[in-house]
Amino acid sequence: MSARRTTEGRGGGRRNRAGRGDAPIAQLSWQNLQNPYAPMELATPEQIEAIHATSLRILSELGIRVLSTRVMDLFEATGAKVDRDEGVVRMDAELVDASLQTVPSSFTLTGRNPDKKLVIGGRNTAFGLVAGPPNVHDQINGRRPGNMEDYENFIRLAHHFNAINIIGNQVTAPMEMPANSRHLDTYHANLRLSDLSFHCTAIGEGRAMDGINMMAIARGISTEEMAKDPGLITIISVNSPRLLDGEMADGLIAMAEHGQPVSITPFTLMGAMTPVTLPAALAQQNAEALFGVVLTQLVNPGAPVMYGAFTSNVDMKSGAPAFGTPENTKANLIAGQLARRYKLPYRTSNANASNVVDLQAAYETSMATWGAVMGGANMIYHAAGWLEGGLTASYEKLVLDVEIIQNMMELLKPIDFSEDELGFDAIADVPTGGHFFGTSHTLDRYETAFYKPILSDWTNYEAWEAAGAKDALTRATETWQRALKEYKEPVLEAAVAEELNAYIAHRKEEIGTDEP
């Protein structure tokens, strides 16, 4: 039984404090969130320069292997050393410095709703939907391969919950659909069921161009116009250690040529894809990220690009990835310092390694979120729904993550220190040993004084027990069901819908059929 078909089944019972009865789920408004606090600086300036210097040695002495003749041509034209037999590109510090001079320190992302335009860079912080898992899970139907019905449900939830600012690259792969054209169907779902910007797939030029063309159609503009006002982004993964494959290179080039931002993100797990020490991992990550940044500027000087970080460690007993660890949190913080050194917008993640939605999932995600936010991240990818080390997109985890994100949003909200908020008169009005429940100062703020949670239950034990003794996991199941009932599909003009359908039909005919 699919998740969509079971949403009528378990919606009864007491609602959490955030909303009861037929009232919609109480949530914070959609916003371009800004972080008012100074980023946490874990490494000293001298240590940051040591990482930078080591990265330059990696780029000049060891180089990056690329599986793309076009990339080798671009670097060779600049005077970089290109070993075509080995496919290794080596560059000096001057090329890195020159490329960093043309990179914008911020950019915007506009989906089909201009009111939800994102500013990426500076003190802005955006949270993204999980991307890439082959599986999905919920407490009703269990763990299963990704499919289009679940994919569409996650897009509905991303649109409904205001804490999610951007859609990731395929929240789950719809395994029943042909692999060579399923990206068209997922892009279509993104554009039909939400009005947010999204990450397109950049495995090859074709998938990147389909994303660019379809977003332009949805916005009613040309691709030339969208080059000046970007509408979508992609992740360019470096196959650590020190390898950029041809398909990723083609996707990067297509995006940069058309003015759409890319996030250069090495996948660096200490002990597996990098040396086991954090400084070595960060030096390698930095070299790989800088290589991709330079490449975007060789393609199109001024093209927007993000410094991407995804450094964590492995379990040395099993080799399995670990996330939300102290090492991962330190990496998030120091990577932010490196991004700021280069004046680049910064992307990282708040992943966890738990196999189920449990205490481990909560504390690892919270730990990683603190590192990302306090590290000054401008985009936190995989922020809602990530489970099982990225192998599963979870309905209940998405709700838990929305609660974590909203708590962080409230933490970042500036505090009003006006005379009225300092409350001297209110303090003077209450006698010693009294209480403030009935004062005008309290009553005037009764509805807005404190954050109202979506998931937490603040009733006492007896009331909680009488209402069914539902734990947070049970409440999360009820919450996503309720959110799907409340969801309203954003209006898409008939002419735009028709043009998108025609584009998809034409592209599927060009691509041909392939077995899923």
Secondary structure, 3 states (H helix, E strand, C coil): CCCHHHCCCCCCCCCCCCCCCCCCCCCCCCCCEECCCCCCCCCCHHHHHHHHHHHHHHHHHHCEEECCHHHHHHHHCCCCEEECCCCEEECCHHHHHHHHCCCCCEEEECCCCHHHCEEEECCEEEEEECCCCCEEEECCCEEEECCHHHHHHHHHHHHHCCCCCEECCCCCCCCCCCCCCHHHHHHHHHHHHCCCCEECCCCCHHHHHHHHHHHHHHHCCCHHHHHHCCCEEEEEEECCCCEECHHHHHHHHHHHHCCCCEEEEECEEECCCECCCHHHHHHHHHHHHHHHHHHHHHHCCCCCEEEECCEEEECCCCCCEECCCHHHHHHHHHHHHHHHHCCCCEEEECCCCCCCCCHHHHHHHHHHHHHHHHCCCCEEEEEECEEHHHCEEEHHHHHHHHHHHHHHHHHHCCCCCCHHHHCHHHHHHCCCCCCCCCCHHHHCCCCCCCCCCCCCCCCCHHHHHHCCCCCHHHHHHHHHHHHHHHCCCCCCCHHHHHHHHHHHHHHHHHHCCCCC
